[in-house]
């Protein structure tokens, strides 16, 4: 598990985005993601030792989806499950390709 203050670099490196790339929202797939949402909230002032800045906890969202995730626990839980599945798919593909 990679932990760092710069969660944007963690996300970009793991998913293969260049610095200037802006992914589409991983929730609605209609708008550009302007935020990296922490699926488990960092709380006020951030998390101790940046322990919540991990791949498993970062999802790119457009502003409307980010606001919805912040205010709807059920929607946020749905996003957590989507992220788990996305990471499992990636790990499976890496095993299949011998990476």
MMTF fields as JSON, N, C-alpha, C and O atoms, coordinates in Angstrom:
{
  "mmtfVersion": "1.0.0",
  "mmtfProducer": "UNKNOWN",
  "numBonds": 395,
  "numAtoms": 396,
  "numGroups": 99,
  "numChains": 1,
  "numModels": 1,
  "chainsPerModel": [1],
  "groupsPerChain": [99],
  "chainIdList": ["A"],
  "bondAtomList": [4, 2, 8, 6, 12, 10, 16, 14, 20, 18, 24, 22, 28, 26, 32, 30, 36, 34, 40, 38, 44, 42, 48, 46, 52, 50, 56, 54, 60, 58, 64, 62, 68, 66, 72, 70, 76, 74, 80, 78, 84, 82, 88, 86, 92, 90, 96, 94, 100, 98, 104, 102, 108, 106, 112, 110, 116, 114, 120, 118, 124, 122, 128, 126, 132, 130, 136, 134, 140, 138, 144, 142, 148, 146, 152, 150, 156, 154, 160, 158, 164, 162, 168, 166, 172, 170, 176, 174, 180, 178, 184, 182, 188, 186, 192, 190, 196, 194, 200, 198, 204, 202, 208, 206, 212, 210, 216, 214, 220, 218, 224, 222, 228, 226, 232, 230, 236, 234, 240, 238, 244, 242, 248, 246, 252, 250, 256, 254, 260, 258, 264, 262, 268, 266, 272, 270, 276, 274, 280, 278, 284, 282, 288, 286, 292, 290, 296, 294, 300, 298, 304, 302, 308, 306, 312, 310, 316, 314, 320, 318, 324, 322, 328, 326, 332, 330, 336, 334, 340, 338, 344, 342, 348, 346, 352, 350, 356, 354, 360, 358, 364, 362, 368, 366, 372, 370, 376, 374, 380, 378, 384, 382, 388, 386, 392, 390],
  "bondOrderList": [1, 1, 1, 1, 1, 1, 1, 1, 1, 1, 1, 1, 1, 1, 1, 1, 1, 1, 1, 1, 1, 1, 1, 1, 1, 1, 1, 1, 1, 1, 1, 1, 1, 1, 1, 1, 1, 1, 1, 1, 1, 1, 1, 1, 1, 1, 1, 1, 1, 1, 1, 1, 1, 1, 1, 1, 1, 1, 1, 1, 1, 1, 1, 1, 1, 1, 1, 1, 1, 1, 1, 1, 1, 1, 1, 1, 1, 1, 1, 1, 1, 1, 1, 1, 1, 1, 1, 1, 1, 1, 1, 1, 1, 1, 1, 1, 1, 1],
  "groupList": [{"groupName": "UNK", "atomNameList": ["N", "CA", "C", "O"], "elementList": ["N", "C", "C", "O"], "formalChargeList": [0, 0, 0, 0], "bondAtomList": [1, 0, 2, 1, 3, 2], "bondOrderList": [1, 1, 2], "singleLetterCode": "X", "chemCompType": "L-PEPTIDE LINKING"}],
  "groupTypeList": [0, 0, 0, 0, 0, 0, 0, 0, 0, 0, 0, 0, 0, 0, 0, 0, 0, 0, 0, 0, 0, 0, 0, 0, 0, 0, 0, 0, 0, 0, 0, 0, 0, 0, 0, 0, 0, 0, 0, 0, 0, 0, 0, 0, 0, 0, 0, 0, 0, 0, 0, 0, 0, 0, 0, 0, 0, 0, 0, 0, 0, 0, 0, 0, 0, 0, 0, 0, 0, 0, 0, 0, 0, 0, 0, 0, 0, 0, 0, 0, 0, 0, 0, 0, 0, 0, 0, 0, 0, 0, 0, 0, 0, 0, 0, 0, 0, 0, 0],
  "groupIdList": [1, 2, 3, 4, 5, 6, 7, 8, 9, 10, 11, 12, 13, 14, 15, 16, 17, 18, 19, 20, 21, 22, 23, 24, 25, 26, 27, 28, 29, 30, 31, 32, 33, 34, 35, 36, 37, 38, 39, 40, 41, 42, 43, 44, 45, 46, 47, 48, 49, 50, 51, 52, 53, 54, 55, 56, 57, 58, 59, 60, 61, 62, 63, 64, 65, 66, 67, 68, 69, 70, 71, 72, 73, 74, 75, 76, 77, 78, 79, 80, 81, 82, 83, 84, 85, 86, 87, 88, 89, 90, 91, 92, 93, 94, 95, 96, 97, 98, 99],
  "secStructList": [7, 7, 7, 7, 1, 7, 2, 2, 2, 2, 2, 2, 2, 2, 2, 6, 7, 7, 6, 6, 7, 7, 7, 5, 7, 6, 6, 6, 1, 1, 1, 5, 7, 7, 3, 3, 3, 3, 1, 1, 7, 7, 7, 6, 6, 7, 7, 4, 4, 4, 6, 6, 7, 1, 4, 4, 4, 3, 3, 3, 3, 7, 2, 2, 2, 2, 2, 2, 2, 2, 2, 7, 2, 2, 2, 2, 2, 2, 2, 2, 2, 2, 2, 2, 2, 2, 2, 2, 2, 2, 2, 2, 2, 2, 2, 2, 6, 6, 7],
  "xCoordList": [0.847, 0.0, 0.891, 1.745, 0.695, 1.475, 0.764, -0.426, 1.493, 0.93, 1.812, 3.037, 1.19, 1.926, 1.02, -0.205, 1.629, 0.858, 0.215, -0.921, 0.93, 0.463, -0.383, 0.092, -1.636, -2.522, -2.816, -3.154, -2.699, -2.932, -1.864, -2.166, -0.609, 0.475, 0.277, 0.504, -0.142, -0.399, -1.435, -1.239, -2.529, -3.607, -3.13, -3.332, -2.496, -2.065, -1.078, -1.186, -0.118, 0.895, 0.253, 0.543, -0.604, -1.208, -2.09, -2.035, -2.898, -3.844, -3.299, -4.003, -2.062, -1.418, -1.826, -1.81, -2.183, -2.512, -1.278, -0.516, -1.088, -0.009, -0.484, -1.679, 0.453, 0.133, -0.948, -1.732, -1.017, -1.995, -3.321, -4.279, -3.39, -4.617, -5.695, -5.411, -6.926, -8.071, -9.036, -9.652, -9.17, -10.069, -11.528, -11.88, -12.353, -13.791, -14.203, -13.498, -15.326, -15.862, -16.104, -16.725, -15.616, -15.784, -17.145, -17.424, -17.981, -19.332, -20.326, -20.961, -20.455, -21.455, -20.896, -21.663, -19.588, -18.917, -19.375, -19.24, -19.923, -20.406, -19.559, -19.41, -19.01, -18.253, -16.818, -16.512, -15.939, -14.566, -14.508, -15.252, -13.621, -13.423, -12.587, -11.456, -13.144, -12.416, -11.89, -11.117, -12.308, -11.905, -11.492, -12.004, -10.551, -10.269, -10.94, -10.521, -11.975, -12.773, -12.119, -11.728, -12.001, -11.558, -12.798, -13.68, -12.864, -14.036, -14.249, -15.382, -13.15, -13.217, -12.693, -11.537, -13.548, -13.243, -11.98, -11.696, -11.226, -10.01, -10.328, -9.525, -11.466, -11.816, -11.182, -10.401, -11.512, -10.966, -9.469, -9.014, -8.704, -7.262, -6.506, -5.286, -7.187, -6.502, -6.402, -6.825, -5.839, -5.705, -4.315, -3.356, -4.21, -2.886, -1.927, -2.247, -0.765, 0.281, -0.218, 0.343, -1.265, -1.788, -2.199, -2.112, -2.638, -2.963, -4.162, -4.381, -4.939, -6.097, -5.815, -6.713, -4.573, -4.175, -3.67, -2.482, -4.58, -4.228, -5.081, -6.142, -4.614, -5.345, -6.761, -7.708, -6.91, -8.21, -9.189, -10.398, -8.678, -9.518, -9.71, -10.346, -9.176, -9.226, -10.02, -9.725, -11.028, -11.831, -12.066, -12.508, -11.768, -11.996, -13.489, -14.157, -13.984, -15.4, -15.592, -14.782, -16.672, -17.073, -17.662, -17.946, -17.838, -18.329, -19.699, -19.861, -20.703, -21.999, -21.907, -22.533, -21.134, -20.995, -20.22, -20.512, -19.23, -18.461, -19.374, -19.324, -20.193, -21.123, -22.102, -22.405, -22.59, -23.513, -22.834, -23.439, -21.581, -20.835, -20.59, -20.588, -20.386, -20.149, -21.392, -21.284, -22.567, -23.796, -24.659, -25.618, -24.336, -25.129, -24.249, -23.407, -24.454, -23.654, -23.87, -22.924, -25.098, -25.368, -24.671, -24.143, -24.664, -23.969, -22.466, -21.81, -21.924, -20.496, -20.14, -19.087, -20.991, -20.749, -20.755, -19.954, -21.662, -21.705, -20.388, -19.854, -19.871, -18.6, -17.452, -16.564, -17.461, -16.424, -16.427, -15.368, -17.623, -17.717, -17.231, -16.564, -17.561, -17.071, -15.543, -14.907, -14.967, -13.506, -12.869, -11.874, -13.414, -12.886, -12.897, -11.917, -14.013, -14.125, -13.124, -12.523, -12.942, -12.005, -10.573, -9.82, -10.204, -8.856, -8.696, -7.649, -9.714, -9.648, -9.503, -8.741, -10.217, -10.102, -8.693, -8.13, -8.135, -6.774, -5.776, -4.908, -5.894, -4.986, -5.133, -4.137, -6.351, -6.577, -5.903, -5.253, -6.062, -5.448, -3.932, -3.275, -3.373, -1.915, -1.451, -0.413, -2.199, -1.828, -1.929, -1.069, -2.977, -3.177, -2.052, -1.647, -1.552, -0.502, 0.899, 1.886, 0.988, 2.285, 3.045, 4.275, 2.325, 2.988, 3.268, 3.822],
  "yCoordList": [-1.173, 0.0, 1.234, 1.388, 2.112, 3.336, 4.453, 4.691, 5.133, 6.255, 7.47, 7.38, 8.599, 9.824, 11.017, 10.892, 12.162, 13.391, 13.704, 14.175, 13.447, 13.819, 12.7, 11.916, 12.645, 11.578, 11.66, 10.645, 12.835, 12.958, 12.206, 11.57, 12.277, 11.532, 10.028, 9.259, 9.611, 8.187, 7.672, 6.642, 8.398, 8.002, 7.941, 6.937, 9.016, 9.095, 7.993, 7.377, 7.745, 6.714, 5.325, 4.563, 4.997, 3.663, 3.408, 2.332, 4.4, 4.198, 4.643, 4.539, 5.136, 5.443, 6.758, 6.883, 7.72, 9.042, 9.929, 9.909, 10.712, 11.699, 12.921, 13.081, 13.774, 14.934, 15.824, 16.392, 15.966, 16.848, 16.15, 16.807, 14.835, 14.086, 14.386, 14.515, 14.494, 14.627, 13.494, 13.499, 12.525, 11.402, 11.821, 12.851, 11.025, 11.219, 10.741, 9.952, 11.217, 10.807, 9.293, 8.766, 8.604, 7.153, 6.759, 5.573, 7.719, 7.421, 7.576, 6.606, 8.799, 9.049, 8.85, 8.602, 8.952, 8.806, 9.84, 9.619, 10.982, 12.02, 13.284, 13.974, 13.584, 14.823, 14.509, 13.406, 15.503, 15.334, 15.339, 16.061, 14.529, 14.465, 15.673, 15.843, 16.49, 17.661, 17.448, 18.26, 16.363, 16.067, 14.61, 13.737, 14.365, 12.999, 12.836, 13.424, 12.036, 11.819, 10.762, 9.7, 11.055, 10.058, 9.279, 9.827, 8.009, 7.195, 7.069, 7.074, 6.956, 7.037, 8.424, 8.743, 9.243, 10.661, 10.874, 10.144, 11.899, 12.276, 13.034, 13.043, 13.658, 14.48, 15.849, 16.116, 16.698, 18.053, 18.01, 17.374, 18.681, 18.743, 17.565, 17.494, 16.642, 15.499, 14.323, 14.402, 13.232, 12.021, 11.975, 12.496, 11.348, 11.234, 10.466, 9.381, 11.04, 10.421, 10.053, 9.168, 10.726, 10.532, 9.093, 8.651, 8.36, 6.943, 6.689, 5.552, 7.71, 7.517, 7.895, 7.854, 8.261, 8.589, 7.33, 7.207, 6.403, 5.132, 4.921, 5.528, 4.071, 3.757, 3.306, 3.71, 2.48, 1.932, 3.004, 2.774, 4.163, 5.2, 6.422, 7.392, 6.391, 7.564, 7.275, 6.328, 8.1, 7.922, 9.282, 10.225, 9.384, 10.654, 10.864, 10.013, 12.02, 12.322, 13.737, 14.628, 13.925, 15.273, 15.946, 15.281, 17.232, 17.955, 17.454, 17.235, 17.26, 16.771, 15.403, 15.184, 14.488, 13.164, 13.245, 12.508, 14.145, 14.311, 14.821, 14.324, 15.8, 16.318, 15.238, 15.12, 14.457, 13.371, 12.356, 11.879, 12.028, 11.066, 11.598, 10.838, 12.907, 13.525, 13.487, 13.386, 13.568, 13.689, 12.43, 12.367, 11.438, 10.208, 9.014, 8.592, 8.479, 7.329, 6.125, 5.395, 5.914, 4.753, 4.893, 3.914, 6.1, 6.323, 6.135, 5.529, 6.644, 6.493, 5.011, 4.581, 4.234, 2.792, 2.106, 1.206, 2.536, 1.996, 2.293, 1.435, 3.508, 3.876, 3.041, 2.637, 2.776, 1.92, 0.545, -0.008, -0.012, -1.33, -1.29, -2.217, -0.227, -0.081, -0.032, -0.636, 0.696, 0.811, -0.54, -0.902, -1.28, -2.62, -3.482, -4.163, -3.449, -4.235, -3.784, -4.614, -2.482, -1.945, -2.379, -2.733, -2.352, -2.773, -4.275, -4.721, -5.06, -6.508, -6.823, -7.717, -6.108, -6.303, -5.99, -6.72, -4.919, -4.549, -5.62, -6.015, -6.088, -7.124, -8.41, -9.074, -8.76, -9.937, -9.775, -10.698, -8.602, -8.338, -8.402, -8.916, -7.877, -7.934, -9.379, -9.738, -10.214, -11.627, -12.324, -13.128, -12.014, -12.63, -12.261, -13.066, -11.03, -10.533, -10.755, -10.348, -11.399, -11.705, -10.496, -10.501, -9.458, -8.244, -8.324, -7.387],
  "zCoordList": [0.0, 0.0, 0.0, 0.874, -0.975, -1.077, -0.321, -0.527, 0.55, 1.303, 1.077, 1.154, 0.802, 0.559, 0.799, 0.804, 0.995, 1.088, -0.254, -0.306, -1.333, -2.659, -3.265, -4.086, -2.845, -3.295, -4.784, -5.394, -5.384, -6.819, -7.606, -8.616, -7.142, -7.805, -7.631, -8.565, -6.447, -6.186, -7.175, -7.821, -7.283, -8.178, -9.62, -10.303, -10.086, -11.483, -11.84, -12.901, -10.958, -11.23, -11.309, -12.231, -10.363, -10.324, -11.55, -12.146, -11.921, -13.016, -14.367, -15.371, -14.42, -15.688, -16.327, -17.552, -15.53, -16.064, -16.022, -15.055, -17.087, -17.106, -16.325, -16.076, -15.942, -15.131, -15.7, -14.94, -17.019, -17.63, -17.939, -18.347, -17.752, -18.029, -16.996, -15.805, -17.461, -16.576, -16.911, -17.977, -16.009, -16.305, -16.267, -15.691, -16.876, -16.759, -15.368, -14.738, -14.91, -13.616, -13.624, -14.547, -12.601, -12.533, -11.997, -11.824, -11.736, -11.288, -12.439, -12.852, -12.953, -14.0, -15.408, -16.338, -15.584, -16.881, -17.904, -19.107, -17.433, -18.343, -18.295, -19.304, -17.138, -16.957, -16.557, -16.106, -16.732, -16.287, -14.764, -14.1, -14.233, -12.791, -12.378, -12.833, -11.529, -11.056, -9.637, -9.127, -9.011, -7.634, -7.505, -8.206, -6.59, -6.164, -4.805, -3.808, -4.795, -3.581, -2.709, -3.195, -1.421, -0.449, -0.014, 0.648, -0.384, -0.078, 1.425, 1.907, 2.153, 3.61, 3.935, 3.658, 4.522, 4.722, 5.535, 6.484, 5.136, 5.846, 7.121, 8.053, 7.172, 8.322, 8.221, 7.308, 9.14, 9.152, 9.405, 10.356, 8.559, 8.745, 8.16, 8.308, 7.503, 6.901, 7.846, 9.0, 7.353, 8.164, 8.786, 8.217, 9.96, 10.585, 9.674, 9.19, 9.452, 8.627, 7.226, 6.579, 6.762, 5.399, 5.115, 3.97, 6.111, 5.942, 5.043, 4.627, 4.735, 3.864, 2.413, 1.572, 2.12, 0.749, 0.056, -0.243, -0.196, -0.834, -2.081, -2.231, -2.956, -4.179, -3.866, -4.542, -2.856, -2.497, -2.04, -2.018, -1.678, -1.091, -1.997, -1.586, -3.209, -4.09, -5.359, -6.087, -5.612, -6.817, -7.477, -6.819, -8.786, -9.479, -9.759, -10.345, -9.322, -9.497, -10.027, -9.77, -10.769, -11.161, -9.917, -8.921, -9.979, -8.802, -8.325, -7.124, -9.212, -8.716, -8.036, -6.999, -8.609, -7.997, -6.679, -5.737, -6.619, -5.387, -4.27, -3.145, -4.584, -3.573, -3.124, -1.937, -4.074, -3.735, -2.823, -1.863, -3.121, -2.303, -0.892, 0.076, -0.788, 0.516, 1.398, 2.62, 0.785, 1.559, 1.6, 2.369, 0.793, 0.769, 1.124, 0.332, 2.32, 2.756, 1.844, 1.547, 1.403, 0.55, -0.803, -1.33, -1.368, -2.633, -2.449, -3.296, -1.364, -1.089, -0.927, -1.397, -0.279, -0.134, -1.498, -1.752, -2.37, -3.73, -4.454, -5.156, -4.281, -4.903, -4.348, -5.099, -3.038, -2.433, -3.082, -3.38, -3.304, -3.938, -5.381, -5.84, -6.09, -7.472, -7.5, -8.364, -6.545, -6.504, -6.203, -6.831, -5.267, -4.961, -6.219, -6.521, -6.951, -8.181, -9.233, -9.915, -9.368, -10.363, -10.057, -10.964, -8.793, -8.389, -8.599, -9.068, -8.26, -8.48, -9.963, -10.33, -10.813, -12.265, -12.742, -13.558, -12.238, -12.634, -12.196, -12.976, -10.962, -10.465, -11.284, -11.574, -11.654, -12.471, -13.836, -14.327, -14.442, -15.747, -15.66, -16.565, -14.565, -14.389, -14.269, -14.826, -13.554, -13.434, -14.781, -15.14, -15.518, -16.833, -17.793, -18.632, -17.66, -18.557, -17.998, -18.611, -16.841, -16.251, -15.741, -15.719, -15.332, -14.837, -13.362, -12.787]
}
